Amino acid sequence: MLFAADGNTASSWDQLSTEEREILKPFQERWINLAPERQEKLREGAKRWQSMTPEQREQARKRYERWQSMTPEQREQARKRYERYRQLPAEEKERLRRRHEWFKSLSPERRAELREKWKNMTPEERQRIREKRWKSHDVYGERGPRPRAGESGRSGR
């Protein structure tokens, strides 16, 4: 028995709108075999896609390509990080978003330098930095990073 995607029963390909069929074309051959929940998620994604600007679509394509290039272990780590993020209070999420925006504003060289520095730290060093930033409520979102020794704090990076 087939009904429009109500979350409980499968829908046929012909029940999709023209726009949905266009966006979901890669799933056409196997559509009827997909679980109703999967069909519904895909339809929701198609709706979001329709409402995106061209720039947002390009960002989504890049995220998808990055996801596809990940190993199963990397994907699992990403899922866990996302779930931890979802559990954070709103103000913590906002701080993380600001920090991310700050990090994206850095030059590629400076980002690479900071990534390398982080990668070479021990877990204990990383934890001390996290605690220090959280205690001071400065996760590079409000004041930016503290200048390194010999820097004025007004670097062009």
Phi, psi and omega in degrees: 000131183240133176227166174302149187306102177249009179090348182243331181232152182290152174248151178278159180301322182293342180280348179284151176290164179303318181295317179297316180298321180296313182290322185266012183311322178301342182260002188304311184297327184251006186308310186294338180270353179284146176299146180305323179296321179293317177301315181296317178298319179295320178294320177297319177297321178296321177297315179299318181301317181298330183271356183279150172283164177303324179293318179295323178296320179295318177299318180296319178300316180295318177298320179296315179299319179296316179300315181297330182278351181283151173284163176304324179294318179295322178296319179296318177299318180296318178299317180295317178298317180296319179296319176298319179298316180301331182277349182289151173295157184305319182291329177290319177299317180297318178299317179296321178297317179296317179298318179298316178298318178299314182298319179295335181282348179286159176292154178304325180294316181293320177299316180297320179298314180293322177298317181296318179299315179298316182299327183273357179279153174283161176304324180294318179297317179299316181296319178299319179295315178302312182298317180298317181291319181292321180296322182273358183057028178238101176248046180066010181267332186259314184248352185081181182288156175283141180300144175283163179306130179089357179258150180275344185095355178241050183287155179274014183280000000 
